[in-house]
Amino acid sequence: MIAARRLVSRRHVLLAIAAMWLFWFVPAALGCPYCIQEAGFIVRESSPYKLVIFVRDETPLKDELAQWLASASDAWLRESNVEAEVVNLGQQPRHEARRQFDELSPEHLPAAILISPQQKAMLLPSLSGSDLSEHAVGEAVSEVVVSPVREEIIEHIITDWCVAIIAEGADAAENRRLKTEVAAAAEALVGFRTEMGYKIEKPPHIITISPDDPDEEVLIWSLGLKASATGKAQVAVLFGMIRRVGSVLPAEEVTEMTMLDIFRLLGRSCACTSDPSWLLGPAAPVIWGQDLDLRVRDQFGFDPNSPAVLNTLAGVWISLGEADAEAAERALPPAETGYMEFPVEPQQTKGEGADLSGAEPTAAQRGRRVLFIVAAALACMAIIGTVIILLRQRRST
């Protein structure tokens, strides 16, 4: 009888331990250990930017151009998210970039066109026309991935919470108001504890630029900050590898609380109900080498290129290239306005984060919920089994 009681007692203890493990640790294991801000250094586009220089058989210096571009690519693009090639339209009339060439209709060849992962395109005047040399090609290729503002962004985007870009408009008073609102939101963010339990120590870094700055033409175009038709100022929030959060915000939508909501959003778990198709805006062309990956590792304690880290995000965040075409298009600003709808409630009271409860869950998120329910059901079954054993134990005595 004593041995039987000991056996029942051991079963009871083991079942209780199993129930506690299922209830507490399985849901935690299913969760993502990274917040949105951290995940920005992990998620990748499914395809790079394409720098395409178009020539024809009769284009002068076409053979030299191919050699110069290969040399410039080796010097500047090896650790970037940009690939470059020369396309001879006489030999490759149906090249995949032909559509962008026809849309821009350059007057002279060679013509250099930069194509984004979302298939948007811009003509690069510095690499177009007949006045070319090896030095000129190298300078132009470097300007695709390097600029003063991008260097400033890289200096701060890992150590600071994020970077806010204010693209000034024609109204000086409006520009001053935006700077005040963004600065106030950045200051209010310090000390905020995120959903993941991290206390924010360094506020977002704020940069002011002119949307007509010729040195920043590629950056401005890639982030959707091109001067608006109304001349209004705009704001974009950047995180991770110079990726925009959601939309470009026009001046009339910029308030301290709206900006604070967006800043706080980056502290949410990357497994929250947010739909990455609107959260992940376009990323700028940039050189992101091993030195920056080491800075990320030192700052956050994980290797952004580790297969284990990448697998953690699998099924939680997907790159825009892997999303369905309609979702990817929603994530980009309409071409005619430069803006998109960003689902953050500007009228929230202080202390509240962005309400994402109404966001449509993805298939991966629904699968995670099913796993959570299964784990909870197993825990309940273990608890019920423990209760039954205890009742039988009492009856036997």
Residue, then its C-alpha position, 0 to 999 in steps of 0.5 A: m500500500i505504501a509503495a502504491r501511494r508513493l507511485v501515485s505521489r510520483r505520478h502526481v508530481l511528474l504530471a504537475i511538473a509537466a502541466m507547469w512546463l506546458f503552461w509556462f514554457v511552451p508558449a514562451a518558446l513559441g514567442c519571438p525573442y526580438c522586438i520590431q526594432e531588433a528584427g529590423f536588423i534581421v529581416r531581408e528583402s528577397s531581391p536587391y536594388k538593380l543598377v542597370i546601364f543600357v547600351r546598344d551595339e553602336t553606343p560608344l565605349k560600351d565595352e569599356l563601360a562594362q569593365w569600368l562598372a565591374s571594377a566599381s561594383d567590386a569596390w562599392l557594391r560587394e557588401s551592399n543591397v545593390e547589384a549592377e550590370v550593363v544591358n545591350l538592348g540590341q542583344q537583350p531586347r526582352h531583358e527584365a528591366r526593359r519595362q522600366f527603360d520604356e517607362l523612363s524613356p531616356e533620350h541618350l545612351p548609355a542610360a543608367i536606371l536604378i530599380s528598387p526591389q518593388q520595381k520602382a525606377m529612377l534615372l541616374p543623370s550622372l551615369s547617362g550620356s556620352d561623357l563617361s570615364e572610369h573615374a566617373v563611373g566609380e563616383a556615380v556607383s558610390e553615390v548609389v550607396v553612400s551619402p552624407v545623410r546615410e553615413e549619419i543614419i548608420e552612425h546612430i541607427i544601431t545605438d539610438w532607438c531609431v532615426a527620424i527624417i524630417a524633409e522640410g517643406a516650403d513653409a518655414a513655420e511648419n518646418r519648425r513645428l514638425k521639429t518641435e513635435v518630433a523632438a518632444a516625442a523623442e524626449a518623451l520616449v526616454g525611460f519607456r519600458t517596451e513590451m519586451g521589458y527593455k527600458i529605452e535609454k537613448p532617444p531617436h536621432i533626428i535628421t533634417i534634410s531638404p527634399d531637393d538635396p542633390d547629394e541625397e537624391v537616391l536616398i530621398w527617392s528610395l524612402g519616398l521623400k521626394a518633394s510633394a506637389t503641395g510643398k508640404a514637409q514630411v517625416a519618415v521613421l527609419f529602423g534596422m538597415i535603413r528601412r522605413v516604418g510604414s508610411v511617409l507622414p505628411a506635415e498635417e499628420v505629424t503630432e507629438m503623440t503620433m510620433l510617440d506611438i510610432f516610436r513605441l511601436l518599435g518596442r512591440s514583440c515582432a510576433c504581435t498582431s501587426d501585419p508586416s506588409w504595412l509595417l515594413g516599408p522600403a529600405a534604402p540602398v546602403i553598404w551594410g558590411q561585417d563591421l555593422d553586423l558586429r556592431v549589431r551583435d555588440q549592441f543587441g547580443f545576437d548575430p543578425n546573419s545566424p541561421a538560428v536567428l533567421n529561423t526564429l523570424a521564419g513564419v513571424w515576419i516575411s520579406l515584402g518580396e515573399a508577400d502576396a503582390e497585393a500586400a506588398e503594393r499596400a506597403l508602398p506609398p502610392a506613386e501619385t502622392g508619395y504617402m500611404e495610410f499608416p494605421v496609428e491612432p493620432q488621438q490616443t492619450k499619453g501612455e498608450g501605444a498604437d492599437l493594433s488589435g484590429a489588424e488582420p492576423t497572417a497565416a503564420q500568426r494564426g498557426r502560432r495561435v493554434l499551437f498555443i491553444v494545443a499547448a494550453a489544452l495539453a496543460c489542462m489535460a495534465i491538470i485534470g489527470t492530476v485531479i483524477i489521480l488525487l481523487r482515486q488516491r483518496r478513495s483508495t485510502 
